[in-house]
Amino acid sequence: MEVSRRDFLKFSVAAGSGTALAGLLGSGVNLGPAVARAQELRIKGAKTTPSICPYCSIGCATLVRTIDGKIVNIEGDPRSPYSEGTLCPKGAAIFQLHVNPNRPIQVLHRAAGAGDWEVWDLERAMDRVAELVKKTRDETFIEKLENGKLVNCTTSIFSLGGATLDNKWNHIQQKLMRGLGIVPIENQARI
């Protein structure tokens, strides 16, 4: 096995750090107060509000920490009997769902063949989506099959939910899609 210089340095740093830490612990140094102090500084002055992860039906408990009404940290609650303070990857990303500078906050539309995006107000965008859904459903709705069996469905619309959708939204989406006669319904969290 050939070891590059970079790998050698990585292994050396890891071994040195491990040896130093083991030496500290072996000599009886108690790191508990330092860890507790670091934890205290991380959330100093923050108001803690118990909450629940919105993503699945387990309902893992979370602790939302805010300073002046702004979310600064979200983590699992160690008192939770389900997760004991741990969160799955979706739950661990709750903070980014709420506080993300890259999250779009305006409706952007790019017309067919256009090179630039234009900002639409929400009402205009929702009216356009409703118009296109109705048009597609009306044009492709199948009431009965050739053999006379009642199916009441449209085969030209597909629904794909996202992994960051919570249970309440997924329930409403299912009701809406089934009411429109849409059969192919999937959720990206399950794929």
Secondary structure by P-SEA (a helix, b strand, c coil): ccccaaaaaaaaaaaaaaaaaaaaaaacccaaaaaaaaaaaacccbbbbbbbbcccccbbbbbbbbccccccbbbbbccccccccccccccccccccccccccccbbbbbcccccbbbbbcaaaaaaaaaaaaaaaaaacccccccccccccccccbbbbbcccccaaaaaaaaaaaaaaccccccccccc
